[in-house]
Amino acid sequence: MARVSRVPLAFILSSKNPRPEDKRRLDEFMATFRERSKAKIAKQFPPLLDELHKESQ
């Protein structure tokens, strides 16, 4: 069973050579971060998201 690291993500980011399991954890976090951020912004500022969508078209 893989060892789960409890090292803070900021520490992994600042590390020049993170352990593979730490790097994998950071990659998983960053992959979901953008979607979670979009959902949070949409909930707090619905008109802003509509405005951004119109600009991108």
C-alpha positions in Angstrom: 0.0 0.0 0.0 1.3 3.4 -0.9 2.3 5.7 1.9 0.2 8.9 2.0 2.2 12.0 2.6 0.9 14.7 4.8 3.4 17.2 3.7 1.8 20.6 2.9 1.3 21.3 -0.8 3.2 24.6 -0.5 6.3 22.7 0.7 6.0 20.3 -2.2 5.8 23.3 -4.6 8.9 24.8 -3.1 10.9 21.6 -3.2 13.3 21.2 -6.0 13.0 17.4 -6.1 9.8 16.2 -4.5 9.2 12.5 -3.8 7.1 10.8 -6.5 4.1 10.3 -4.2 4.2 14.0 -3.2 4.4 15.0 -6.8 1.5 12.8 -7.7 -0.6 14.3 -4.9 0.2 17.8 -6.1 -0.6 16.9 -9.7 -4.0 15.5 -8.6 -4.7 18.7 -6.6 -3.8 21.0 -9.4 -5.9 19.0 -11.9 -9.1 19.5 -9.8 -8.2 23.1 -8.6 -9.3 24.8 -11.8 -12.8 23.1 -11.8 -13.3 23.9 -8.1 -12.3 27.5 -8.6 -14.8 27.9 -11.5 -17.6 26.4 -9.5 -16.8 28.7 -6.6 -16.7 31.8 -8.8 -19.9 30.8 -10.5 -21.7 30.4 -7.2 -20.5 33.8 -5.8 -20.6 35.9 -9.0 -23.0 34.4 -11.6 -23.1 37.6 -13.8 -19.2 37.6 -14.0 -19.1 34.1 -15.4 -21.7 35.0 -18.0 -19.7 38.0 -19.0 -16.5 35.9 -19.4 -18.4 33.3 -21.4 -19.7 36.0 -23.8 -16.1 37.5 -24.3 -14.7 34.1 -25.2 -17.2 33.6 -28.1 
